[in-house]
Amino acid sequence: MFESEVYKRMIQNRDRMSKSHKKIANYLIENHETAAFLTASKLAKNVKVGEATVIRFAFFLNYKGYPDLQRHLQEALQRKMTSAEVLARTTGENEQTEDIISEVLSDDIQNLKMTLNQIEPEIFENAVQQIIEAKRIYIIAYRSATSIGSFLEFYLDLVLQNTEMIRQADGVSEHVLDITEEDLVIGLGFSRYTKRTVEVLKFVKQQGAQTLVITDHLMSPLVPYGDLKIVASTEINSFIDSFAAPMSISSALITALTRSQHKKVEKRLKELEGLWETFDVFYD
């Protein structure tokens, strides 16, 4: 494992490292089976350095940031960890609840910052345009990713009336049988990825449909099947993913769409308000 590129960089550059960077490198090497799954804030806490120092360490090794470094550390383990293994390796003894809330919210903030820094405005604008121009929009999101998919489906269909999330994995074939190049498929998937998400994206690409992928890094198996790719950082010191960044991206797509088509959306919302009032939908 230590023959992998990420560890070679640490060893070869050790003489050039600052004292703090050497502490981080030593910790990563000595705790390679657990350290690869620590967020930047957790690693900083364990090494007793600042979180900014951990991020600078990643850049020092010529990685694009800490998530990029972390991905290479995980790949060096050469096998997928189960949820139970990740939980066991990221949970310390006697951790206090008040520490956990601070840690998790700090990780969410870091994920949002990392996502904002790496997202390409041109890609985002193209994604919004694809949503506007699509004849039909299909959302593919399984397991935990369904939470984001449902959010997107609700608001896109509310204003566009052409969006559907395919919830039943066994019914995918019937839903996408007549898909065309005028349609858009939005695929959401985060580690650990489901085979069905990858299979559906592969199929719709073969049918010529436009595809937008929202995933957690460029090594994701969804990426080869996305005409447009938006990467959102989801790292958190737990067996679950942090969905703060993917959810914010979804909110941004919806907001950009409604602002771009504001006259059409405003007319639609006025009509809906009348309907909601008729059926007494909201609590006054």
PyMOL commands that set and color helices and strands:
alter all, ss='L'
color gray80, all
select helices_A, chain A and resi 5-12+14-16+19-30+32-35+40-47+51-60+66-75+83-89+97-118+121-133+143-160+169-176+195-206+223-225+244-260+262-278
alter helices_A, ss='H'
color red, helices_A
select strands_A, chain A and resi 137-141+163-165+184-189+210-215+228-231
alter strands_A, ss='S'
color yellow, strands_A
deselect
rebuild
show_as cartoon
